[in-house]
Amino acid sequence: MGGFRSALAAAFVTLALAAGPSAAETGLVAVDVGHTLSAPGATSARGRGEFEFNRDLAGQIASALGERGWEARMVNADGRIESLRARPQAAAGAAFLLSVHHDSVNAFELSPWTWEGRALDYNDEFAGHSLFVSRDNPDTAMSVLCARAIGARLQRMGFEPTHKNGRRRSYADREHAVHYYDGLAVLRHARMPAVLFEAGILKNRDEELLLRDPARQARMADAIATGLSACLRNGLPADDEASADLPDRVAPPGP
Ligand SMILES: [Zn+2]
């Protein structure tokens, strides 16, 4: 019996070694700031570029991860990264890559308004966060699991997801607004599990103000870091995690 137990223990050790260092052992998480200074992404209802929103929130997420014992490596903090492929390359060695973005709406869903003398546009219909994973990532199962954990923690803390992206992107997890977006370069070229996070909708005039609030950014970062830590330290994907609950079921092609 004792011999059997020690043989079993030895087998587990061998398995653990074969799997390489675990996420908790490398301790490094890459936090990517979406877009660049020269191509700042979406424009908010009040005319601020998405890159600045991404940089602020990514910094808060890096701090929150640091408080939980992770080494957070910011990717593209200066907004000068040269290509989409350079992002996962800059994340090499990390246990996980989180790409931070803010969402917009379709051009035809916008209405014009004037703010501080500037002609801008807005849409107050949609609000909330959403998450994206790629099935072309080498660890889709862990990507989905961590996206679920982040989404669950955000909702536990009162953040509400948007389902506007369910009109075009199939769900990996409907309840937590986790979508498949296989072609996203930053996820597809990553060598580690990766998630793209859309923090909220910049064209929504109320939500824009919330997204600019440093205290709320810190709460959101706390939720993300808590969910991600739980996933990376203790998460074990289910056998069907990568195919999740509603594979390839997309709403009718919408606008
Ligand atoms: Zn973006």
Residues whose N, C-alpha, C, O or C-beta is under 5 A from the ligand:
A	BS01	ZN	G34 G41 H101 H102
